[in-house]
Amino acid sequence: MSEILGALFKNLVALIGVAAVALILYSVFGASKTSSALNDLTQLQTNTQALYSTQSSFTSLTNDVVVKGGLAPTGMVNGTNLVNPWSGTVTVKVNATDSTRFDVTHTKVPAEACAKMATNTPAIVQISVNGTNKPLPIDAGVAVSSCNDPTNNTMIFTFGH
């Protein structure tokens, strides 16, 4: 009987160990995706501003220009489309109300990543989370409460010259 209990206890400890490793890996890779998304966004913004540095507006900016012009990091490019680390779409276009600005829209952003991206994206002139513009600099508490969908937040980052 004690041998059976000992074997069960041993298996239980092993199972808990596997679960702990899985949890650690999940948190590391989740943070890695957020870091990748932030790095990709910064590189996209820098490359786009450099290409348009002598232009008075971003009127001609489209995803096609971004892909063909090599403005996006290769990890964002999926054929002729742009994607983020969570397989959401990324759209780049001129801002609808000010042609001296451009918008980068990310879909399917998980809540934790959404809050981190909202509070850690440099050089933005405007941010919209789930359809609502937020005052800059965005407060961390506001970011967390705005990123209210566990897996499907939409963020629009607006950049200028």
C-alpha positions in Angstrom: 0.0 0.0 0.0 2.8 2.4 0.9 4.5 1.6 -2.4 1.3 2.6 -4.3 1.0 5.8 -2.4 4.7 6.5 -2.9 4.3 6.0 -6.7 1.2 8.2 -6.8 3.0 10.9 -4.8 6.0 10.7 -7.1 3.8 11.0 -10.2 1.9 13.9 -8.7 5.1 15.8 -8.0 6.3 15.1 -11.5 3.0 16.4 -12.9 3.2 19.6 -10.8 6.7 20.1 -12.1 5.6 19.7 -15.7 2.8 22.2 -15.1 5.2 24.7 -13.5 7.5 24.5 -16.5 4.6 24.9 -18.9 3.4 28.0 -17.0 6.9 29.5 -17.1 7.3 28.8 -20.8 3.8 30.3 -21.5 4.7 33.5 -19.6 8.1 33.8 -21.3 6.7 33.3 -24.8 3.8 35.6 -24.1 6.2 38.3 -23.1 8.3 37.5 -26.1 5.4 38.1 -28.4 4.7 41.5 -26.8 8.4 42.5 -27.1 8.4 41.4 -30.7 5.2 43.4 -31.4 6.7 46.5 -29.8 10.0 46.1 -31.7 8.2 45.5 -35.0 6.0 48.6 -34.4 9.0 50.8 -33.7 10.9 49.5 -36.7 7.9 50.0 -39.0 7.4 53.5 -37.6 11.1 54.4 -38.1 11.3 53.0 -41.6 8.0 54.7 -42.7 9.1 58.1 -41.3 12.5 57.7 -43.1 10.9 56.9 -46.4 8.4 59.8 -46.1 10.9 62.3 -44.6 10.9 64.5 -47.7 7.2 64.2 -48.3 4.6 66.7 -47.0 2.1 63.9 -46.2 1.6 60.2 -46.0 -1.2 60.2 -48.6 0.2 57.3 -50.7 0.9 55.1 -47.7 -0.7 51.6 -47.8 0.1 48.1 -46.7 1.3 47.5 -50.3 3.8 50.3 -50.0 5.0 49.0 -46.6 5.5 45.4 -47.9 7.0 46.3 -51.3 9.2 49.0 -49.8 10.5 46.7 -47.1 9.3 49.0 -44.3 8.0 46.2 -42.1 10.2 43.7 -40.3 10.2 40.3 -42.1 8.3 38.7 -39.2 5.4 41.0 -39.9 5.1 40.1 -43.6 2.9 37.2 -44.6 2.7 37.2 -48.4 1.2 40.6 -49.2 -0.3 41.0 -45.7 1.0 42.3 -42.4 0.4 40.4 -39.2 1.3 40.7 -35.6 2.6 37.9 -33.3 -1.0 36.9 -32.4 -2.0 36.4 -36.0 -4.0 39.6 -36.0 -4.0 41.8 -39.0 -1.8 45.0 -39.1 -3.0 47.8 -41.4 -0.9 50.9 -42.2 -2.5 53.9 -43.9 -2.6 57.7 -43.9 -4.6 59.1 -40.9 -8.2 60.0 -42.0 -8.2 63.5 -40.5 -4.6 64.6 -40.9 -2.5 63.5 -43.9 0.7 64.5 -42.0 0.1 61.5 -39.8 -0.3 57.7 -40.3 -2.0 55.0 -38.5 -0.9 51.5 -37.7 -3.8 49.3 -36.6 -3.3 46.0 -34.7 -6.1 43.5 -34.2 -6.4 40.4 -31.9 -4.1 41.9 -29.3 -4.4 40.1 -25.9 -5.3 42.2 -22.9 -1.9 42.1 -21.2 0.0 42.8 -24.4 -2.4 45.6 -25.2 -1.8 47.4 -22.0 2.0 47.0 -22.3 2.0 48.3 -25.9 -0.2 51.2 -25.0 2.1 52.4 -22.3 5.4 51.6 -24.0 5.2 52.8 -27.5 7.4 55.9 -28.1 6.7 58.6 -30.6 2.9 58.2 -30.9 0.9 61.3 -31.3 -2.4 59.5 -30.6 -3.6 56.1 -29.5 -7.0 54.5 -29.8 -7.9 51.3 -27.9 -11.1 49.4 -28.9 -12.4 52.4 -30.8 -11.8 55.1 -28.1 -9.0 57.7 -28.3 -7.0 57.9 -25.1 -5.2 61.0 -23.7 -1.4 60.9 -23.9 0.6 59.9 -22.1 -1.8 57.1 -21.4 -2.1 56.2 -17.7 -1.3 52.5 -16.9 -4.6 52.0 -15.1 -6.5 53.5 -18.1 -4.6 51.2 -20.4 -5.4 48.1 -18.4 -9.1 49.0 -18.2 -9.3 49.9 -21.9 -7.7 46.7 -23.0 -10.8 44.8 -21.8 -11.0 41.9 -24.2 -8.9 38.9 -23.1 -7.7 38.1 -26.6 -9.1 40.5 -29.2 -8.3 44.1 -28.6 -7.9 46.5 -31.5 -5.3 49.3 -31.2 -4.6 52.2 -33.5 -1.2 53.9 -33.1 -0.9 57.3 -34.8 2.5 58.6 -35.8 3.5 61.9 -37.4 6.5 63.5 -39.1 
